[in-house]
Amino acid sequence: MSAANEPIEISVPEVKALRDASADFLFIDCREPNEYEIAAIEGAQLLPMSTLAERVGELAGNEDRRVVIHCHKGGRSLRVANWLREQGFTRAQSMAGGIDQWATDVEPGMARY
């Protein structure tokens, strides 16, 4: 599938498969630090939505790379994915269901809130 046709959302099982296959993608957690302290997905980089506009430069060089963003349930990450696409990150995708769905489907022992 070409980058222009990649859906804006990606499912938890798809993200797990990418991670398990050591696929090349940038995994971003756009929740706030206090949420990250409760639960975090290994390999996801914390980049809160509240600081994204001033920190987007940290993502420079990843414009052509798949970028998967997650939040608590999927709302914030969808907004972030759309915003990143407007900034030139054409392969940005939101993980549908967020870390809450991840805790249900992938890591049942993970803390939930």
Residue pairs with C-beta under 8 A, 6 or more apart in sequence:
3 64
3 90
3 91
4 90
6 66
6 91
6 93
7 93
8 78
8 81
8 82
8 85
8 92
8 93
8 94
9 74
9 78
9 81
9 93
9 94
9 95
9 96
10 68
10 93
10 94
10 95
10 96
11 95
11 96
11 97
12 95
12 96
12 97
12 101
12 102
12 105
12 106
13 105
15 27
15 68
15 70
15 95
15 102
16 102
16 105
16 106
18 25
18 66
18 68
19 27
19 43
23 66
24 65
24 66
25 65
25 66
25 67
25 68
26 45
26 59
26 62
26 65
26 66
26 67
26 68
27 41
27 43
27 44
27 45
27 68
27 70
28 44
28 45
28 46
28 47
28 67
28 68
28 69
28 70
28 80
29 36
29 40
29 41
29 44
29 45
29 46
29 47
29 69
29 70
29 71
29 99
30 47
30 48
30 49
30 52
30 69
30 70
30 71
30 76
30 77
30 80
31 46
31 48
31 49
31 70
31 71
31 72
31 76
31 99
32 48
32 50
33 46
33 48
35 72
35 113
36 46
38 111
38 113
39 99
39 103
39 110
39 111
39 112
39 113
40 46
40 99
41 70
41 99
41 102
41 107
44 70
47 55
47 58
47 59
49 71
49 76
49 79
49 80
52 80
52 83
56 84
56 87
59 67
59 84
59 89
62 89
63 88
63 89
63 90
64 90
64 91
65 91
66 91
66 93
67 81
67 84
67 89
67 91
67 92
67 93
68 92
68 93
68 94
68 95
69 77
69 80
69 81
69 84
69 92
69 93
69 94
69 95
70 77
70 94
70 95
70 98
70 99
70 102
71 77
71 80
71 98
71 99
72 98
72 99
72 100
72 113
73 97
73 98
73 100
73 101
74 94
74 95
74 96
74 97
74 98
74 101
75 98
77 94
77 95
77 98
78 94
80 92
80 94
81 92
81 93
81 94
82 92
84 92
85 92
95 101
95 102
97 104
97 105
99 110
100 112
102 110
103 110
103 111
103 112
